[in-house]
Amino acid sequence: MSFKLTILGTSSALPTTKRYTSAHVLNVHERFFLVDCGEATQVQLRRNKIRFSKLDYIFISHLHGDHFYGIFGLISTFALLGRTKPLHLFAHPKLENIINTVLGSEVPPFKIEYHALEYDKENKILDLKHLEVYSFPLKHRTQTCGFLFKEKEKLPNIKKEKILEYNLSITEIIAIKNGSGLTLESGELIKNEQLVIPPKRPRSYAYLSDTKYSDKYAPLLQQVDLLYHEATFDASKSKMAKKTGHSTAEDAANFAQLTNAKKLLMGHLSARYNDVKLHEKEAQKIFKNATFVNDNDTFTIKN
Amino acid sequence: MSFKLTILGTSSALPTTKRYTSAHVLNVHERFFLVDCGEATQVQLRRNKIRFSKLDYIFISHLHGDHFYGIFGLISTFALLGRTKPLHLFAHPKLENIINTVLGSEVPPFKIEYHALEYDKENKILDLKHLEVYSFPLKHRTQTCGFLFKEKEKLPNIKKEKILEYNLSITEIIAIKNGSGLTLESGELIKNEQLVIPPKRPRSYAYLSDTKYSDKYAPLLQQVDLLYHEATFDASKSKMAKKTGHSTAEDAANFAQLTNAKKLLMGHLSARYNDVKLHEKEAQKIFKNATFVNDNDTFTIKN
């Protein structure tokens, strides 16, 4: 079962010929979840061969242009391709009026289900069969949310040979999957852990852009597999980072350490930098498994 | 003095990884004039090393997304780069409200001067020192204008040796530049054409996208150097072209012939085509100097 992140854009406000503005797409079991939608996201989706028909959920962190100006073209393209099924859009409540104004009389042939984000606390905003999505407030110049995508805990599988050995009934199987042991006719108790294979570890990905450093939601994000944290600036620009509601590479690394993340992905590079060597050096001093991402990078978490 | 057209996007409604949506930029004497602004136009401008600071005039043919969804990002980028001088935007009057809604509280630090296009007749919409711009209605599904960019006729230059030979005064020079001959003290008349070098031929470029075939404005566009005419479809799709308010390659070629254009540039390719061989073959049977343009093509007209 796939759990693969594709980075579509890694620039901060100004796109360049090498870095588009913010957008990520997460493939969870071949369903696609788009996080932010900077200008030309639809072209980047095509470039990465993401099938539009498998994209039903879009999450917009905040209403700065570099995070949502691609939504109009993407919706138009969905319409031109004849989409009929609903599109779920999790965003600031103002986005609905903005989209309606831009599209004007070009009303799409599918329903856009708007889900208004809240900015005061963490919320579970989506609950699917295999996946949960949480939003949580970030500290930026405008109302902004981060997102946590987390596979659901699975029940353990029963060892096949035990089913045969003890001729288990459906009722017994359900009880054992939910943690019971098994009492034989002889009165002997077989412990649960002897009967089951532990479930595969749930995988997770968190997206934090744009934000100042804040430890507030570190508990929610403990041991996240892929922690994306913006790192617009290097350490020498920490005052500017604070002033503009952004982070340095050190901020991102400190947050990765605090959450015991498996891997830190940095992004949202200020256009003033020609490369990311300094960002990576500064981050890796604090948190070793840190990398600055490039457009079209992919990260697969196996289980 | 430069007169150079750069093609930024050549796709119709759906952008692909090879063709962005519609945008052209015309360099007239190192001032840049942007015509349409599909998504990611700002990235294409960067790719072609067009200096944003020399771009003061934008012309939007109509309010279908593939012709204007890049305007929001471009305005935001101008703002981030600290632009203070006004930006002139020639477009449908509805665009002002759309832009204000999308930008929200992110009001740019420069004035956007909106110039509403009219859709009932041709109009001179801009009159600069060296250049005139005309709009004229096209036949599409929504109110749409084409644009004609035309260098102004220059006065002839006086041959240097004649200034010395006849010791011409400023008053005489002005009169000769405006067509007078010269009467010497002897009573001899020197004809104007013996005194002057004819001015360089004014160069011109016309943009027609999106439109059905129409001969109505052919007189305005006579002998245009660069005629851009959309050619969304090949001849086999002529019914669909008419139905959707678009043209075939043959339509574009017929219009080029009617206007005695120097060169026909076709664009706005439907995403159904993998290449443009058929379009070029069909057009060239009617009008030989026809080409289907690609993103980042440039065309320079010398004088």
Contacts between the chains, C-beta under 8 A, distances in Angstrom:
chain1	res1	chain2	res2	distance
A	13	B	76	7.1
A	13	B	77	7.7
A	13	B	80	5.4
A	14	B	77	5.8
A	14	B	80	5.9
A	14	B	81	7.8
A	15	B	40	7.7
A	15	B	42	6.6
A	15	B	43	5.3
A	15	B	46	7.9
A	15	B	73	7.3
A	15	B	77	7.9
A	16	B	43	7.5
A	16	B	46	6.4
A	17	B	43	6.2
A	17	B	46	5.4
A	17	B	47	4.9
A	20	B	43	7.3
A	21	B	73	7.8
A	39	B	39	5.9
A	39	B	40	5.7
A	39	B	42	7.5
A	39	B	43	7.7
A	39	B	70	7.0
A	39	B	72	7.8
A	39	B	73	4.4
A	40	B	15	7.7
A	40	B	20	8.0
A	40	B	39	5.7
A	40	B	40	3.9
A	40	B	43	6.6
A	42	B	15	6.6
A	42	B	39	7.5
A	43	B	15	5.3
A	43	B	16	7.5
A	43	B	17	6.2
A	43	B	20	7.3
A	43	B	39	7.7
A	43	B	40	6.6
A	46	B	15	7.9
A	46	B	16	6.4
A	46	B	17	5.4
A	47	B	17	4.9
A	63	B	104	6.5
A	64	B	106	7.3
A	65	B	72	6.0
A	65	B	73	6.0
A	65	B	76	4.4
A	65	B	102	7.8
A	65	B	103	7.8
A	65	B	106	7.1
A	66	B	73	7.9
A	66	B	76	7.5
A	69	B	69	7.7
A	69	B	72	5.1
A	69	B	73	5.0
A	69	B	76	7.6
A	69	B	102	7.7
A	70	B	39	7.0
A	72	B	39	7.8
A	72	B	65	5.9
A	72	B	69	5.0
A	73	B	15	7.3
A	73	B	21	7.7
A	73	B	39	4.4
A	73	B	65	6.0
A	73	B	66	7.9
A	73	B	69	5.0
A	76	B	13	7.1
A	76	B	65	4.4
A	76	B	66	7.5
A	76	B	69	7.6
A	77	B	13	7.7
A	77	B	14	5.7
A	77	B	15	7.9
A	80	B	13	5.4
A	80	B	14	5.9
A	81	B	14	7.8
A	94	B	104	7.0
A	97	B	101	6.9
A	98	B	101	5.6
A	98	B	102	5.7
A	98	B	104	7.5
A	101	B	97	6.9
A	101	B	98	5.6
A	101	B	101	4.3
A	101	B	102	7.4
A	102	B	65	7.7
A	102	B	69	7.7
A	102	B	98	5.7
A	102	B	101	7.4
A	102	B	102	6.3
A	103	B	65	7.8
A	104	B	63	6.5
A	104	B	94	7.0
A	104	B	98	7.5
A	105	B	142	7.9
A	106	B	64	7.3
A	106	B	65	7.1
A	142	B	105	7.9
